[in-house]
């Protein structure tokens, strides 16, 4: 059964409570709690423990997206240790890492995300390798929309999964324009992503598409079609034969 849901940041920016209410109207089985901007972090951290108590029976998977803009790296990691202690994977943009030693404290809860073409590093398998060599326990958050934007042939996506597939912890999925704006997955994107469906389906899928509230459930179903016939419908309880691109994961 596919584990799939949304990022709260995609649904309602900093208003995670509203995002969770929107997800209550769907059959989502995963959620990523987002504090993409440093100013959002204190409120989410204050609410985190009781929030997890309320939603963990609803979601099979809960993760946390760390801020991408901050001034004090060591202080941020200290705050994120609280998140790790609660057992959540923490998605981090590798281009924000200056002191690898500081981030090693998060151990295997640290998930590095491959980045889009606007960034100066963290976009390709070769660029990611340097970070993984420094934070050796880190996992991978594979953003397939970022990979497609960087290389529309999808060869770089294949390289990232070939090299770091053993670290794969979760997937980000959406469609992305040249300015880095996320939007709903098109049929063309479905076709581009489908060869990777088998590998991606092994971990939770977090949708980052920015869509109108009335289209949230529809977007989940649209993304789920990428994984058919793996799961016939993303919320089906039945089993299905797995297909798609066969990557040799180290």
C-alpha positions in Angstrom: 0.0 0.0 0.0 1.4 3.3 -1.1 2.2 5.8 1.7 1.4 9.3 0.3 0.5 12.7 1.6 1.3 16.4 1.5 3.8 18.9 2.8 2.0 21.4 5.1 4.0 24.2 3.6 2.6 23.4 0.1 -0.9 23.5 1.4 -0.9 26.5 3.8 2.6 27.9 4.1 3.3 28.4 7.8 -0.2 27.6 9.0 0.4 23.9 9.7 -2.8 23.5 11.7 -4.9 24.7 8.7 -2.9 22.3 6.4 -3.7 19.4 8.7 -7.4 20.3 8.7 -7.3 20.2 4.9 -5.7 16.8 4.9 -8.4 15.5 7.2 -10.7 15.7 4.3 -8.5 13.3 2.3 -7.1 9.7 2.7 -3.6 10.9 3.0 -1.4 8.5 5.0 1.7 10.8 5.3 2.5 14.4 6.1 5.6 16.5 6.2 5.5 19.3 8.8 7.2 22.3 7.2 9.1 25.2 8.7 10.8 26.3 5.6 11.5 29.8 7.0 13.3 30.2 10.3 10.6 32.5 11.6 8.1 29.6 11.4 10.3 27.2 13.5 9.5 28.2 17.1 5.8 27.9 16.8 6.0 24.5 15.1 8.5 23.2 17.7 6.3 24.4 20.5 3.3 22.5 19.1 5.2 19.5 17.9 5.0 17.0 20.7 1.2 17.3 21.3 0.7 17.6 17.6 2.4 14.2 17.1 0.2 12.7 19.8 -2.9 13.8 17.9 -1.8 12.8 14.4 0.4 9.7 14.7 -2.7 7.4 14.6 -3.8 9.0 11.4 -0.5 9.0 9.5 1.8 6.1 8.9 4.7 8.6 8.3 5.5 12.0 9.6 8.6 14.0 8.7 9.9 17.5 9.2 11.3 20.1 6.8 14.0 22.3 8.3 14.4 26.0 7.5 16.5 27.0 4.5 17.3 30.5 5.8 18.9 30.9 9.2 21.8 32.8 10.8 23.1 30.4 13.5 23.8 26.9 12.2 24.8 25.4 15.5 21.7 26.9 17.2 19.5 25.5 14.5 20.9 22.0 14.8 20.4 22.2 18.5 16.7 23.0 17.9 16.4 20.2 15.4 17.8 17.7 17.9 14.5 17.9 19.6 12.8 16.9 16.3 15.2 14.0 16.0 14.6 12.9 19.5 10.9 12.6 18.6 11.9 10.2 15.8 11.2 12.3 12.7 13.3 12.4 9.6 14.4 16.0 9.0 14.7 17.2 5.4 17.6 19.7 4.9 18.8 21.5 1.8 22.5 20.6 1.5 23.5 24.1 0.3 22.7 25.4 3.7 25.3 23.2 5.4 28.5 25.0 6.3 29.7 22.9 9.2 29.2 19.2 8.5 30.3 18.4 12.1 27.3 20.3 13.5 24.8 18.4 11.3 26.3 15.0 12.1 24.6 15.3 15.5 21.3 14.5 13.7 22.7 11.1 12.6 20.4 9.1 10.4 17.5 11.5 11.0 19.1 14.0 8.6 17.7 13.7 5.1 19.5 15.6 2.3 17.3 16.8 -0.6 18.6 17.1 -4.1 18.1 20.7 -5.2 16.8 22.6 -8.2 18.7 24.5 -10.9 18.6 27.8 -9.0 21.0 26.5 -6.4 24.8 26.4 -6.7 25.2 22.9 -5.4 23.3 19.8 -4.3 21.7 19.4 -7.7 23.4 16.3 -9.1 24.7 13.0 -7.9 28.3 14.3 -8.0 27.4 17.4 -6.0 25.5 15.3 -3.4 28.3 12.9 -3.0 30.5 15.5 -1.3 27.8 16.1 1.3 27.2 12.4 1.9 30.9 11.9 2.4 30.8 14.5 5.2 27.5 13.4 6.9 27.9 9.7 6.4 24.7 8.6 8.2 22.4 11.0 6.3 19.6 9.7 4.2 18.2 10.9 0.9 15.0 12.9 0.3 14.7 12.4 -3.5 12.9 15.4 -5.2 12.0 14.1 -8.6 10.7 17.5 -9.8 14.1 19.1 -8.9 15.9 16.3 -10.8 13.7 16.7 -13.9 14.2 20.5 -13.9 18.0 20.1 -13.6 18.0 17.4 -16.4 14.8 16.9 -18.4 16.2 13.6 -19.8 15.9 12.2 -16.3 19.4 10.7 -16.5 20.5 12.7 -13.5 17.5 11.4 -11.6 18.6 7.9 -12.4 22.2 8.7 -11.3 21.0 10.0 -8.0 19.0 6.9 -7.3 21.7 4.5 -8.5 24.3 6.1 -6.3 22.2 6.9 -3.2 19.2 4.7 -3.5 20.3 2.7 -0.4 19.8 6.0 1.6 16.4 6.7 0.2 14.0 7.7 3.0 11.2 9.7 1.3 10.3 11.3 -2.0 9.1 14.9 -2.8 6.9 15.0 -5.9 5.3 17.9 -7.8 6.0 19.8 -11.0 8.4 22.7 -11.1 8.9 25.6 -13.5 12.2 27.4 -14.3 11.7 29.8 -11.5 11.3 27.1 -8.9 7.5 27.4 -8.5 5.7 24.2 -7.6 2.4 23.3 -9.3 0.2 20.3 -10.0 1.6 17.3 -11.8 0.8 17.2 -15.5 0.4 14.2 -17.7 3.8 14.9 -19.2 5.3 14.8 -15.7 3.4 11.6 -14.9 5.1 10.0 -17.9 8.5 11.3 -17.0 8.2 10.0 -13.4 6.6 6.6 -14.1 9.8 4.8 -14.9 11.0 5.6 -11.3 7.7 4.5 -9.7 9.0 1.1 -8.4 11.9 2.6 -6.5 9.9 5.6 -5.2 7.0 3.5 -4.0 9.3 1.8 -1.4 9.3 4.9 0.7 6.7 7.6 1.7 5.7 10.1 -1.0 5.3 13.7 0.0 3.4 15.9 -2.6 4.6 19.5 -2.8 2.2 20.6 -5.5 0.7 24.0 -4.8 -3.0 23.6 -5.7 -6.3 25.1 -4.7 -7.9 23.6 -1.6 -10.7 21.9 -3.7 -8.0 20.1 -5.8 -6.0 18.6 -2.9 -7.7 15.1 -3.1 -7.6 15.2 -6.9 -3.8 15.9 -6.8 -3.2 13.0 -4.5 -5.1 10.7 -7.0 -3.2 12.2 -9.9 0.1 11.5 -8.3 -1.1 8.1 -7.4 -1.6 7.3 -11.0 2.1 7.4 -11.5 2.4 4.3 -9.3 -0.3 2.3 -11.1 -0.4 -0.7 -11.6 1.8 -0.9 -8.5 -1.2 -0.1 -6.4 -4.1 0.1 -8.8 -5.3 3.1 -6.7 -2.9 4.8 -4.2 -5.3 4.1 -1.3 -6.1 0.5 -2.2 -5.5 -2.1 0.5 -4.9 -4.8 -2.2 -1.5 -5.8 -3.4 -0.4 -5.3 -7.0 2.5 -6.4 -9.2 5.4 -4.0 -9.2 6.9 -2.7 -12.4 8.8 0.3 -13.7 12.4 1.1 -14.1 14.7 -1.4 -12.4 17.6 0.5 -10.8 20.4 -1.3 -9.2 20.5 0.2 -5.7 23.7 -0.1 -3.8 
